Amino acid sequence: MKNRLKVLRAEREWSQQDLADALAVSRQSVNAIETGKYDPSLPLAFRISDVFAMPIEAIFLRDQ
Amino acid sequence: MVYWNNLAPYMRRYTIRILLFVSSYIIILTSSLAFARGGLEHSQATLIGLALITAFPVIGMFWAIFRLLVETDDEYQRLLFAKQTLLATAATLVIVTVWQFLQVYDVVATGPQWMGVIWFAMLGLAAPIVRWKA
């Protein structure tokens, strides 16, 4: 699944560690999600959505 | 100290548990062996008791590792730990199977031994393999 995490993070000038701290996960986890190596669970996707104050579908994009 | 403070709470609990079990193992093993091989005759029940007491901290290490899988609240890290334990288990089974057949064909005198130690070694080897490019 594709996502806009890197772009959204850059717009807010957040480092991967900043986002990891906000989500209470490791920086390695944020990197794995950002690079598409790992698709987060629905609860984590909702936490990401809350942190960015955006709906999930505006962050995660379905594969065409 | 900075490294310790940066560790996630579940990793701190895991580290404390492993250190406690490893230090208990060293103390129990050395004192039990000294007692058992001290020149006195011991009953079978005493020797079974010593074996169980010595095995206890090793079983504790298994418990600590599987408890880590339960307590890790970072789902991606939990996935990596799960992959690590599965890879270690698979590698241990391969080693033990080959070793067993070496014994069947009289290449070696004894069959698989110290499987727990092999599993711990494989767990250590599996960590960088699983985390490589993770």
N, CA and C atoms of all chains as a GROMACS GRO file, in nm:
protein
  594
    1MET      N    1   0.084  -0.120   0.000
    1MET     CA    2   0.000   0.000   0.000
    1MET      C    3   0.088   0.126   0.000
    2LYS      N    4   0.052   0.223  -0.086
    2LYS     CA    5   0.130   0.347  -0.090
    2LYS      C    6   0.080   0.441   0.020
    3ASN      N    7   0.167   0.533   0.060
    3ASN     CA    8   0.123   0.632   0.159
    3ASN      C    9   0.195   0.765   0.138
    4ARG      N   10   0.138   0.870   0.199
    4ARG     CA   11   0.193   1.005   0.183
    4ARG      C   12   0.263   1.052   0.310
    5LEU      N   13   0.307   0.955   0.389
    5LEU     CA   14   0.366   0.986   0.520
    5LEU      C   15   0.486   1.080   0.509
    6LYS      N   16   0.575   1.050   0.413
    6LYS     CA   17   0.698   1.128   0.401
    6LYS      C   18   0.667   1.274   0.365
    7VAL      N   19   0.573   1.291   0.272
    7VAL     CA   20   0.534   1.426   0.228
    7VAL      C   21   0.468   1.502   0.343
    8LEU      N   22   0.375   1.436   0.412
    8LEU     CA   23   0.302   1.500   0.521
    8LEU      C   24   0.397   1.537   0.636
    9ARG      N   25   0.493   1.449   0.658
    9ARG     CA   26   0.592   1.474   0.763
    9ARG      C   27   0.680   1.593   0.724
   10ALA      N   28   0.722   1.598   0.597
   10ALA     CA   29   0.808   1.706   0.549
   10ALA      C   30   0.734   1.840   0.556
   11GLU      N   31   0.604   1.840   0.524
   11GLU     CA   32   0.525   1.964   0.530
   11GLU      C   33   0.524   2.022   0.672
   12ARG      N   34   0.530   1.934   0.769
   12ARG     CA   35   0.527   1.978   0.909
   12ARG      C   36   0.667   1.991   0.968
   13GLU      N   37   0.768   1.962   0.886
   13GLU     CA   38   0.910   1.967   0.927
   13GLU      C   39   0.935   1.876   1.047
   14TRP      N   40   0.873   1.759   1.041
   14TRP     CA   41   0.894   1.660   1.146
   14TRP      C   42   0.998   1.559   1.098
   15SER      N   43   1.083   1.516   1.190
   15SER     CA   44   1.176   1.406   1.159
   15SER      C   45   1.100   1.275   1.179
   16GLN      N   46   1.161   1.166   1.133
   16GLN     CA   47   1.099   1.034   1.158
   16GLN      C   48   1.086   1.010   1.308
   17GLN      N   49   1.186   1.057   1.385
   17GLN     CA   50   1.184   1.038   1.530
   17GLN      C   51   1.069   1.117   1.593
   18ASP      N   52   1.044   1.240   1.542
   18ASP     CA   53   0.932   1.320   1.594
   18ASP      C   54   0.800   1.245   1.576
   19LEU      N   55   0.781   1.190   1.455
   19LEU     CA   56   0.657   1.116   1.427
   19LEU      C   57   0.650   0.988   1.512
   20ALA      N   58   0.766   0.922   1.524
   20ALA     CA   59   0.771   0.799   1.605
   20ALA      C   60   0.732   0.830   1.750
   21ASP      N   61   0.782   0.941   1.804
   21ASP     CA   62   0.748   0.980   1.941
   21ASP      C   63   0.598   1.008   1.954
   22ALA      N   64   0.543   1.077   1.854
   22ALA     CA   65   0.399   1.109   1.858
   22ALA      C   66   0.313   0.984   1.852
   23LEU      N   67   0.363   0.881   1.783
   23LEU     CA   68   0.287   0.757   1.767
   23LEU      C   69   0.321   0.652   1.873
   24ALA      N   70   0.424   0.682   1.955
   24ALA     CA   71   0.474   0.586   2.056
   24ALA      C   72   0.520   0.456   1.990
   25VAL      N   73   0.593   0.469   1.879
   25VAL     CA   74   0.657   0.353   1.815
   25VAL      C   75   0.804   0.389   1.790
   26SER      N   76   0.881   0.292   1.739
   26SER     CA   77   1.022   0.319   1.712
   26SER      C   78   1.039   0.394   1.579
   27ARG      N   79   1.153   0.461   1.564
   27ARG     CA   80   1.182   0.530   1.438
   27ARG      C   81   1.190   0.429   1.324
   28GLN      N   82   1.242   0.311   1.355
   28GLN     CA   83   1.252   0.204   1.256
   28GLN      C   84   1.113   0.167   1.202
   29SER      N   85   1.013   0.170   1.289
   29SER     CA   86   0.875   0.137   1.248
   29SER      C   87   0.822   0.243   1.152
   30VAL      N   88   0.846   0.370   1.185
   30VAL     CA   89   0.802   0.480   1.097
   30VAL      C   90   0.869   0.466   0.961
   31ASN      N   91   0.997   0.435   0.962
   31ASN     CA   92   1.071   0.420   0.835
   31ASN      C   93   1.014   0.304   0.752
   32ALA      N   94   0.981   0.192   0.820
   32ALA     CA   95   0.927   0.075   0.748
   32ALA      C   96   0.791   0.107   0.685
   33ILE      N   97   0.710   0.184   0.756
   33ILE     CA   98   0.578   0.222   0.702
   33ILE      C   99   0.596   0.319   0.585
   34GLU      N  100   0.683   0.418   0.609
   34GLU     CA  101   0.706   0.522   0.508
   34GLU      C  102   0.758   0.465   0.376
   35THR      N  103   0.845   0.368   0.386
   35THR     CA  104   0.906   0.310   0.265
   35THR      C  105   0.823   0.195   0.207
   36GLY      N  106   0.707   0.169   0.266
   36GLY     CA  107   0.617   0.068   0.213
   36GLY      C  108   0.658  -0.075   0.244
   37LYS      N  109   0.754  -0.092   0.338
   37LYS     CA  110   0.795  -0.228   0.374
   37LYS      C  111   0.695  -0.292   0.469
   38TYR      N  112   0.618  -0.209   0.536
   38TYR     CA  113   0.522  -0.260   0.635
   38TYR      C  114   0.394  -0.178   0.629
   39ASP      N  115   0.281  -0.249   0.619
   39ASP     CA  116   0.150  -0.183   0.625
   39ASP      C  117   0.100  -0.187   0.768
   40PRO      N  118   0.069  -0.069   0.825
   40PRO     CA  119   0.028  -0.069   0.967
   40PRO      C  120  -0.110  -0.133   0.986
   41SER      N  121  -0.134  -0.176   1.109
   41SER     CA  122  -0.266  -0.230   1.144
   41SER      C  123  -0.367  -0.115   1.141
   42LEU      N  124  -0.493  -0.148   1.146
   42LEU     CA  125  -0.598  -0.044   1.145
   42LEU      C  126  -0.586   0.048   1.268
   43PRO      N  127  -0.563  -0.007   1.390
   43PRO     CA  128  -0.548   0.085   1.506
   43PRO      C  129  -0.432   0.184   1.488
   44LEU      N  130  -0.319   0.136   1.435
   44LEU     CA  131  -0.204   0.227   1.415
   44LEU      C  132  -0.234   0.326   1.304
   45ALA      N  133  -0.303   0.282   1.201
   45ALA     CA  134  -0.341   0.372   1.091
   45ALA      C  135  -0.431   0.484   1.146
   46PHE      N  136  -0.521   0.450   1.238
   46PHE     CA  137  -0.608   0.552   1.299
   46PHE      C  138  -0.526   0.649   1.385
   47ARG      N  139  -0.423   0.596   1.454
   47ARG     CA  140  -0.337   0.685   1.534
   47ARG      C  141  -0.261   0.782   1.443
   48ILE      N  142  -0.214   0.731   1.329
   48ILE     CA  143  -0.143   0.816   1.232
   48ILE      C  144  -0.240   0.924   1.181
   49SER      N  145  -0.360   0.882   1.153
   49SER     CA  146  -0.464   0.973   1.105
   49SER      C  147  -0.490   1.084   1.209
   50ASP      N  148  -0.493   1.046   1.336
   50ASP     CA  149  -0.515   1.144   1.443
   50ASP      C  150  -0.399   1.243   1.453
   51VAL      N  151  -0.276   1.190   1.442
   51VAL     CA  152  -0.157   1.276   1.454
   51VAL      C  153  -0.156   1.381   1.343
   52PHE      N  154  -0.192   1.341   1.221
   52PHE     CA  155  -0.191   1.435   1.108
   52PHE      C  156  -0.325   1.509   1.094
   53ALA      N  157  -0.423   1.472   1.176
   53ALA     CA  158  -0.558   1.531   1.170
   53ALA      C  159  -0.615   1.525   1.029
   54MET      N  160  -0.600   1.408   0.970
   54MET     CA  161  -0.649   1.385   0.834
   54MET      C  162  -0.715   1.248   0.829
   55PRO      N  163  -0.811   1.228   0.737
   55PRO     CA  164  -0.870   1.094   0.725
   55PRO      C  165  -0.768   0.992   0.673
   56ILE      N  166  -0.786   0.865   0.709
   56ILE     CA  167  -0.692   0.760   0.670
   56ILE      C  168  -0.672   0.756   0.518
   57GLU      N  169  -0.783   0.772   0.444
   57GLU     CA  170  -0.772   0.761   0.298
   57GLU      C  171  -0.696   0.877   0.234
   58ALA      N  172  -0.671   0.984   0.312
   58ALA     CA  173  -0.589   1.094   0.261
   58ALA      C  174  -0.441   1.069   0.287
   59ILE      N  175  -0.413   0.966   0.367
   59ILE     CA  176  -0.273   0.932   0.400
   59ILE      C  177  -0.230   0.805   0.328
   60PHE      N  178  -0.318   0.706   0.331
   60PHE     CA  179  -0.287   0.576   0.267
   60PHE      C  180  -0.366   0.562   0.138
   61LEU      N  181  -0.296   0.523   0.032
   61LEU     CA  182  -0.360   0.515  -0.099
   61LEU      C  183  -0.361   0.368  -0.144
   62ARG      N  184  -0.474   0.327  -0.199
   62ARG     CA  185  -0.480   0.186  -0.242
   62ARG      C  186  -0.396   0.168  -0.369
   63ASP      N  187  -0.338   0.048  -0.380
   63ASP     CA  188  -0.258   0.014  -0.499
   63ASP      C  189  -0.352   0.003  -0.619
   64GLN      N  190  -0.310   0.062  -0.730
   64GLN     CA  191  -0.395   0.055  -0.850
   64GLN      C  192  -0.369  -0.074  -0.927
   65MET      N  193   2.395   0.495   3.037
   65MET     CA  194   2.270   0.538   3.102
   65MET      C  195   2.175   0.600   3.000
   66VAL      N  196   2.233   0.678   2.904
   66VAL     CA  197   2.152   0.739   2.798
   66VAL      C  198   2.086   0.629   2.716
   67TYR      N  199   2.165   0.524   2.684
   67TYR     CA  200   2.115   0.410   2.607
   67TYR      C  201   1.999   0.344   2.681
   68TRP      N  202   2.016   0.327   2.810
   68TRP     CA  203   1.912   0.263   2.893
   68TRP      C  204   1.784   0.347   2.891
   69ASN      N  205   1.799   0.479   2.905
   69ASN     CA  206   1.682   0.568   2.907
   69ASN      C  207   1.610   0.570   2.772
   70ASN      N  208   1.687   0.545   2.664
   70ASN     CA  209   1.626   0.547   2.530
   70ASN      C  210   1.553   0.416   2.497
   71LEU      N  211   1.578   0.313   2.578
   71LEU     CA  212   1.513   0.184   2.552
   71LEU      C  213   1.363   0.193   2.581
   72ALA      N  214   1.283   0.123   2.498
   72ALA     CA  215   1.140   0.116   2.524
   72ALA      C  216   1.119   0.039   2.654
   73PRO      N  217   1.011   0.070   2.730
   73PRO     CA  218   0.987   0.002   2.858
   73PRO      C  219   0.988  -0.152   2.846
   74TYR      N  220   0.931  -0.206   2.734
   74TYR     CA  221   0.927  -0.352   2.720
   74TYR      C  222   1.069  -0.409   2.703
   75MET      N  223   1.160  -0.332   2.640
   75MET     CA  224   1.298  -0.379   2.625
   75MET      C  225   1.374  -0.371   2.757
   76ARG      N  226   1.339  -0.269   2.839
   76ARG     CA  227   1.402  -0.259   2.972
   76ARG      C  228   1.362  -0.378   3.058
   77ARG      N  229   1.232  -0.412   3.056
   77ARG     CA  230   1.184  -0.527   3.135
   77ARG      C  231   1.252  -0.655   3.087
   78TYR      N  232   1.262  -0.670   2.955
   78TYR     CA  233   1.325  -0.789   2.895
   78TYR      C  234   1.471  -0.799   2.938
   79THR      N  235   1.544  -0.688   2.929
   79THR     CA  236   1.687  -0.687   2.964
   79THR      C  237   1.707  -0.725   3.111
   80ILE      N  238   1.623  -0.666   3.199
   80ILE     CA  239   1.634  -0.696   3.343
   80ILE      C  240   1.608  -0.845   3.367
   81ARG      N  241   1.502  -0.898   3.302
   81ARG     CA  242   1.468  -1.040   3.321
   81ARG      C  243   1.581  -1.130   3.273
   82ILE      N  244   1.635  -1.101   3.154
   82ILE     CA  245   1.742  -1.185   3.099
   82ILE      C  246   1.866  -1.180   3.190
   83LEU      N  247   1.902  -1.060   3.235
   83LEU     CA  248   2.019  -1.047   3.324
   83LEU      C  249   1.998  -1.125   3.453
   84LEU      N  250   1.876  -1.118   3.509
   84LEU     CA  251   1.847  -1.191   3.633
   84LEU      C  252   1.858  -1.342   3.611
   85PHE      N  253   1.802  -1.391   3.499
   85PHE     CA  254   1.805  -1.536   3.473
   85PHE      C  255   1.946  -1.583   3.440
   86VAL      N  256   2.023  -1.503   3.364
   86VAL     CA  257   2.160  -1.543   3.329
   86VAL      C  258   2.246  -1.549   3.456
   87SER      N  259   2.236  -1.445   3.542
   87SER     CA  260   2.316  -1.446   3.665
   87SER      C  261   2.273  -1.560   3.758
   88SER      N  262   2.141  -1.586   3.765
   88SER     CA  263   2.094  -1.700   3.848
   88SER      C  264   2.149  -1.830   3.792
   89TYR      N  265   2.150  -1.841   3.658
   89TYR     CA  266   2.199  -1.964   3.594
   89TYR      C  267   2.345  -1.990   3.630
   90ILE      N  268   2.428  -1.884   3.621
   90ILE     CA  269   2.571  -1.901   3.651
   90ILE      C  270   2.590  -1.945   3.797
   91ILE      N  271   2.518  -1.878   3.888
   91ILE     CA  272   2.532  -1.910   4.031
   91ILE      C  273   2.482  -2.053   4.059
   92ILE      N  274   2.362  -2.085   4.006
   92ILE     CA  275   2.303  -2.217   4.033
   92ILE      C  276   2.387  -2.328   3.971
   93LEU      N  277   2.432  -2.307   3.846
   93LEU     CA  278   2.510  -2.411   3.777
   93LEU      C  279   2.641  -2.440   3.849
   94THR      N  280   2.715  -2.334   3.881
   94THR     CA  281   2.846  -2.356   3.944
   94THR      C  282   2.830  -2.419   4.083
   95SER      N  283   2.734  -2.369   4.163
   95SER     CA  284   2.719  -2.424   4.298
   95SER      C  285   2.661  -2.566   4.294
   96SER      N  286   2.569  -2.594   4.200
   96SER     CA  287   2.511  -2.729   4.190
   96SER      C  288   2.616  -2.830   4.143
   97LEU      N  289   2.698  -2.790   4.046
   97LEU     CA  290   2.804  -2.881   3.998
   97LEU      C  291   2.906  -2.908   4.108
   98ALA      N  292   2.941  -2.804   4.182
   98ALA     CA  293   3.037  -2.820   4.292
   98ALA      C  294   2.980  -2.916   4.397
   99PHE      N  295   2.849  -2.900   4.425
   99PHE     CA  296   2.782  -2.986   4.523
   99PHE      C  297   2.775  -3.131   4.472
  100ALA      N  298   2.735  -3.147   4.345
  100ALA     CA  299   2.715  -3.281   4.289
  100ALA      C  300   2.846  -3.357   4.273
  101ARG      N  301   2.953  -3.283   4.242
  101ARG     CA  302   3.081  -3.350   4.216
  101ARG      C  303   3.179  -3.331   4.332
  102GLY      N  304   3.123  -3.306   4.449
  102GLY     CA  305   3.207  -3.281   4.566
  102GLY      C  306   3.265  -3.406   4.629
  103GLY      N  307   3.242  -3.521   4.569
  103GLY     CA  308   3.299  -3.645   4.622
  103GLY      C  309   3.202  -3.727   4.703
  104LEU      N  310   3.088  -3.668   4.739
  104LEU     CA  311   2.988  -3.743   4.818
  104LEU      C  312   2.891  -3.815   4.725
  105GLU      N  313   2.833  -3.922   4.774
  105GLU     CA  314   2.729  -3.994   4.699
  105GLU      C  315   2.597  -3.921   4.717
  106HIS      N  316   2.524  -3.901   4.608
  106HIS     CA  317   2.393  -3.834   4.618
  106HIS      C  318   2.284  -3.927   4.568
  107SER      N  319   2.167  -3.913   4.627
  107SER     CA  320   2.054  -3.998   4.583
  107SER      C  321   2.006  -3.950   4.446
  108GLN      N  322   1.932  -4.039   4.379
  108GLN     CA  323   1.877  -4.006   4.246
  108GLN      C  324   1.784  -3.884   4.258
  109ALA      N  325   1.706  -3.881   4.366
  109ALA     CA  326   1.612  -3.770   4.385
  109ALA      C  327   1.686  -3.637   4.397
  110THR      N  328   1.799  -3.637   4.468
  110THR     CA  329   1.878  -3.513   4.483
  110THR      C  330   1.931  -3.467   4.347
  111LEU      N  331   1.979  -3.563   4.267
  111LEU     CA  332   2.035  -3.528   4.136
  111LEU      C  333   1.926  -3.476   4.041
  112ILE      N  334   1.806  -3.537   4.051
  112ILE     CA  335   1.693  -3.488   3.970
  112ILE      C  336   1.658  -3.346   4.014
  113GLY      N  337   1.659  -3.324   4.143
  113GLY     CA  338   1.631  -3.190   4.197
  113GLY      C  339   1.732  -3.088   4.146
  114LEU      N  340   1.860  -3.125   4.147
  114LEU     CA  341   1.966  -3.035   4.098
  114LEU      C  342   1.945  -3.003   3.949
  115ALA      N  343   1.908  -3.107   3.872
  115ALA     CA  344   1.884  -3.088   3.728
  115ALA      C  345   1.769  -2.990   3.706
  116LEU      N  346   1.662  -3.007   3.784
  116LEU     CA  347   1.545  -2.918   3.768
  116LEU      C  348   1.579  -2.774   3.810
  117ILE      N  349   1.655  -2.762   3.920
  117ILE     CA  350   1.692  -2.628   3.967
  117ILE      C  351   1.781  -2.558   3.864
  118THR      N  352   1.872  -2.634   3.803
  118THR     CA  353   1.963  -2.576   3.703
  118THR      C  354   1.886  -2.538   3.576
  119ALA      N  355   1.786  -2.619   3.543
  119ALA     CA  356   1.708  -2.591   3.421
  119ALA      C  357   1.617  -2.470   3.439
  120PHE      N  358   1.579  -2.440   3.564
  120PHE     CA  359   1.483  -2.333   3.589
  120PHE      C  360   1.521  -2.198   3.527
  121PRO      N  361   1.643  -2.146   3.549
  121PRO     CA  362   1.675  -2.016   3.488
  121PRO      C  363   1.679  -2.019   3.335
  122VAL      N  364   1.711  -2.135   3.277
  122VAL     CA  365   1.711  -2.146   3.130
  122VAL      C  366   1.566  -2.138   3.080
  123ILE      N  367   1.476  -2.208   3.151
  123ILE     CA  368   1.333  -2.200   3.117
  123ILE      C  369   1.286  -2.054   3.134
  124GLY      N  370   1.341  -1.989   3.237
  124GLY     CA  371   1.308  -1.847   3.260
  124GLY      C  372   1.348  -1.760   3.141
  125MET      N  373   1.463  -1.793   3.080
  125MET     CA  374   1.507  -1.715   2.962
  125MET      C  375   1.410  -1.735   2.846
  126PHE      N  376   1.362  -1.859   2.828
  126PHE     CA  377   1.261  -1.884   2.723
  126PHE      C  378   1.135  -1.801   2.752
  127TRP      N  379   1.094  -1.802   2.879
  127TRP     CA  380   0.975  -1.726   2.920
  127TRP      C  381   0.995  -1.577   2.890
  128ALA      N  382   1.114  -1.524   2.925
  128ALA     CA  383   1.141  -1.381   2.903
  128ALA      C  384   1.132  -1.345   2.755
  129ILE      N  385   1.182  -1.433   2.670
  129ILE     CA  386   1.182  -1.407   2.526
  129ILE      C  387   1.037  -1.409   2.473
  130PHE      N  388   0.959  -1.507   2.515
  130PHE     CA  389   0.821  -1.513   2.466
  130PHE      C  390   0.733  -1.405   2.531
  131ARG      N  391   0.770  -1.364   2.652
  131ARG     CA  392   0.700  -1.252   2.718
  131ARG      C  393   0.725  -1.122   2.640
  132LEU      N  394   0.846  -1.112   2.584
  132LEU     CA  395   0.880  -0.994   2.502
  132LEU      C  396   0.785  -0.982   2.384
  133LEU      N  397   0.752  -1.096   2.324
  133LEU     CA  398   0.659  -1.096   2.210
  133LEU      C  399   0.522  -1.045   2.252
  134VAL      N  400   0.482  -1.077   2.373
  134VAL     CA  401   0.350  -1.035   2.423
  134VAL      C  402   0.351  -0.886   2.460
  135GLU      N  403   0.461  -0.842   2.523
  135GLU     CA  404   0.464  -0.707   2.581
  135GLU      C  405   0.505  -0.598   2.483
  136THR      N  406   0.564  -0.636   2.369
  136THR     CA  407   0.607  -0.534   2.272
  136THR      C  408   0.485  -0.462   2.216
  137ASP      N  409   0.475  -0.332   2.248
  137ASP     CA  410   0.356  -0.258   2.202
  137ASP      C  411   0.380  -0.185   2.070
  138ASP      N  412   0.498  -0.205   2.011
  138ASP     CA  413   0.528  -0.151   1.879
  138ASP      C  414   0.509  -0.268   1.780
  139GLU      N  415   0.401  -0.260   1.701
  139GLU     CA  416   0.363  -0.378   1.621
  139GLU      C  417   0.469  -0.420   1.518
  140TYR      N  418   0.543  -0.324   1.464
  140TYR     CA  419   0.646  -0.360   1.364
  140TYR      C  420   0.762  -0.432   1.435
  141GLN      N  421   0.800  -0.382   1.554
  141GLN     CA  422   0.906  -0.449   1.630
  141GLN      C  423   0.862  -0.590   1.671
  142ARG      N  424   0.732  -0.603   1.706
  142ARG     CA  425   0.680  -0.735   1.743
  142ARG      C  426   0.689  -0.831   1.625
  143LEU      N  427   0.660  -0.781   1.506
  143LEU     CA  428   0.671  -0.863   1.385
  143LEU      C  429   0.816  -0.910   1.366
  144LEU      N  430   0.911  -0.817   1.387
  144LEU     CA  431   1.052  -0.853   1.372
  144LEU      C  432   1.095  -0.958   1.475
  145PHE      N  433   1.050  -0.940   1.601
  145PHE     CA  434   1.082  -1.039   1.706
  145PHE      C  435   1.022  -1.175   1.672
  146ALA      N  436   0.899  -1.174   1.621
  146ALA     CA  437   0.833  -1.301   1.584
  146ALA      C  438   0.910  -1.370   1.472
  147LYS      N  439   0.952  -1.291   1.371
  147LYS     CA  440   1.031  -1.348   1.261
  147LYS      C  441   1.162  -1.405   1.314
  148GLN      N  442   1.223  -1.332   1.409
  148GLN     CA  443   1.351  -1.375   1.467
  148GLN      C  444   1.337  -1.508   1.539
  149THR      N  445   1.232  -1.523   1.621
  149THR     CA  446   1.214  -1.649   1.695
  149THR      C  447   1.181  -1.764   1.600
  150LEU      N  448   1.103  -1.736   1.495
  150LEU     CA  449   1.070  -1.842   1.397
  150LEU      C  450   1.195  -1.885   1.320
  151LEU      N  451   1.277  -1.789   1.280
  151LEU     CA  452   1.400  -1.822   1.207
  151LEU      C  453   1.495  -1.903   1.297
  152ALA      N  454   1.505  -1.862   1.424
  152ALA     CA  455   1.590  -1.935   1.519
  152ALA      C  456   1.539  -2.077   1.539
  153THR      N  457   1.408  -2.093   1.548
  153THR     CA  458   1.349  -2.226   1.565
  153THR      C  459   1.375  -2.312   1.442
  154ALA      N  460   1.356  -2.255   1.324
  154ALA     CA  461   1.379  -2.330   1.200
  154ALA      C  462   1.526  -2.373   1.189
  155ALA      N  463   1.618  -2.281   1.218
  155ALA     CA  464   1.761  -2.312   1.209
  155ALA      C  465   1.799  -2.421   1.310
  156THR      N  466   1.741  -2.413   1.431
  156THR     CA  467   1.769  -2.514   1.535
  156THR      C  468   1.718  -2.650   1.489
  157LEU      N  469   1.598  -2.654   1.430
  157LEU     CA  470   1.543  -2.782   1.382
  157LEU      C  471   1.631  -2.842   1.272
  158VAL      N  472   1.683  -2.757   1.184
  158VAL     CA  473   1.772  -2.806   1.077
  158VAL      C  474   1.898  -2.869   1.138
  159ILE      N  475   1.960  -2.796   1.232
  159ILE     CA  476   2.084  -2.846   1.295
  159ILE      C  477   2.057  -2.978   1.367
  160VAL      N  478   1.949  -2.980   1.446
  160VAL     CA  479   1.917  -3.098   1.525
  160VAL      C  480   1.884  -3.218   1.435
  161THR      N  481   1.814  -3.194   1.325
  161THR     CA  482   1.778  -3.302   1.232
  161THR      C  483   1.903  -3.362   1.168
  162VAL      N  484   1.993  -3.275   1.121
  162VAL     CA  485   2.117  -3.324   1.058
  162VAL      C  486   2.200  -3.400   1.162
  163TRP      N  487   2.212  -3.341   1.281
  163TRP     CA  488   2.290  -3.403   1.390
  163TRP      C  489   2.232  -3.542   1.423
  164GLN      N  490   2.098  -3.549   1.429
  164GLN     CA  491   2.032  -3.676   1.460
  164GLN      C  492   2.071  -3.785   1.360
  165PHE      N  493   2.069  -3.748   1.229
  165PHE     CA  494   2.101  -3.848   1.126
  165PHE      C  495   2.250  -3.882   1.124
  166LEU      N  496   2.334  -3.786   1.164
  166LEU     CA  497   2.477  -3.816   1.177
  166LEU      C  498   2.497  -3.924   1.283
  167GLN      N  499   2.414  -3.916   1.386
  167GLN     CA  500   2.422  -4.017   1.493
  167GLN      C  501   2.365  -4.151   1.444
  168VAL      N  502   2.255  -4.145   1.367
  168VAL     CA  503   2.193  -4.267   1.312
  168VAL      C  504   2.294  -4.344   1.227
  169TYR      N  505   2.373  -4.270   1.148
  169TYR     CA  506   2.470  -4.335   1.060
  169TYR      C  507   2.609  -4.350   1.125
  170ASP      N  508   2.612  -4.336   1.259
  170ASP     CA  509   2.734  -4.358   1.338
  170ASP      C  510   2.851  -4.267   1.300
  171VAL      N  511   2.818  -4.149   1.248
  171VAL     CA  512   2.924  -4.051   1.220
  171VAL      C  513   2.967  -3.985   1.352
  172VAL      N  514   2.868  -3.958   1.437
  172VAL     CA  515   2.898  -3.903   1.570
  172VAL      C  516   2.841  -3.998   1.676
  173ALA      N  517   2.902  -3.993   1.794
  173ALA     CA  518   2.864  -4.090   1.898
  173ALA      C  519   2.732  -4.055   1.965
  174THR      N  520   2.705  -3.926   1.982
  174THR     CA  521   2.583  -3.885   2.054
  174THR      C  522   2.491  -3.803   1.965
  175GLY      N  523   2.363  -3.814   1.994
  175GLY     CA  524   2.262  -3.738   1.920
  175GLY      C  525   2.254  -3.595   1.970
  176PRO      N  526   2.155  -3.521   1.922
  176PRO     CA  527   2.142  -3.379   1.957
  176PRO      C  528   2.142  -3.354   2.108
  177GLN      N  529   2.220  -3.256   2.148
  177GLN     CA  530   2.226  -3.216   2.288
  177GLN      C  531   2.228  -3.064   2.295
  178TRP      N  532   2.202  -3.011   2.412
  178TRP     CA  533   2.209  -2.867   2.437
  178TRP      C  534   2.126  -2.787   2.336
  179MET      N  535   2.005  -2.837   2.310
  179MET     CA  536   1.921  -2.771   2.207
  179MET      C  537   1.882  -2.629   2.248
  180GLY      N  538   1.866  -2.608   2.378
  180GLY     CA  539   1.835  -2.472   2.425
  180GLY      C  540   1.948  -2.377   2.391
  181VAL      N  541   2.071  -2.421   2.414
  181VAL     CA  542   2.188  -2.337   2.384
  181VAL      C  543   2.196  -2.308   2.234
  182ILE      N  544   2.169  -2.413   2.153
  182ILE     CA  545   2.169  -2.394   2.006
  182ILE      C  546   2.063  -2.291   1.968
  183TRP      N  547   1.945  -2.301   2.029
  183TRP     CA  548   1.835  -2.208   1.997
  183TRP      C  549   1.874  -2.065   2.034
  184PHE      N  550   1.936  -2.046   2.152
  184PHE     CA  551   1.978  -1.911   2.192
  184PHE      C  552   2.081  -1.857   2.092
  185ALA      N  553   2.174  -1.943   2.050
  185ALA     CA  554   2.276  -1.900   1.953
  185ALA      C  555   2.210  -1.861   1.820
  186MET      N  556   2.112  -1.942   1.777
  186MET     CA  557   2.042  -1.913   1.651
  186MET      C  558   1.959  -1.785   1.664
  187LEU      N  559   1.906  -1.761   1.784
  187LEU     CA  560   1.829  -1.638   1.807
  187LEU      C  561   1.920  -1.516   1.790
  188GLY      N  562   2.042  -1.529   1.840
  188GLY     CA  563   2.140  -1.420   1.825
  188GLY      C  564   2.177  -1.398   1.680
  189LEU      N  565   2.193  -1.508   1.604
  189LEU     CA  566   2.228  -1.497   1.462
  189LEU      C  567   2.111  -1.443   1.380
  190ALA      N  568   1.990  -1.480   1.420
  190ALA     CA  569   1.870  -1.440   1.344
  190ALA      C  570   1.844  -1.290   1.356
  191ALA      N  571   1.886  -1.229   1.467
  191ALA     CA  572   1.854  -1.087   1.489
  191ALA      C  573   1.904  -0.997   1.376
  192PRO      N  574   2.034  -1.001   1.340
  192PRO     CA  575   2.079  -0.912   1.232
  192PRO      C  576   2.023  -0.951   1.096
  193ILE      N  577   1.996  -1.082   1.076
  193ILE     CA  578   1.941  -1.126   0.946
  193ILE      C  579   1.801  -1.066   0.926
  194VAL      N  580   1.719  -1.075   1.032
  194VAL     CA  581   1.582  -1.025   1.024
  194VAL      C  582   1.579  -0.872   1.011
  195ARG      N  583   1.675  -0.806   1.081
  195ARG     CA  584   1.674  -0.659   1.083
  195ARG      C  585   1.753  -0.596   0.968
  196TRP      N  586   1.820  -0.682   0.890
  196TRP     CA  587   1.894  -0.630   0.776
  196TRP      C  588   1.796  -0.571   0.676
  197LYS      N  589   1.810  -0.445   0.648
  197LYS     CA  590   1.722  -0.370   0.556
  197LYS      C  591   1.578  -0.362   0.608
  198ALA      N  592   1.555  -0.391   0.735
  198ALA     CA  593   1.417  -0.384   0.788
  198ALA      C  594   1.373  -0.239   0.806
   0.00000   0.00000   0.00000
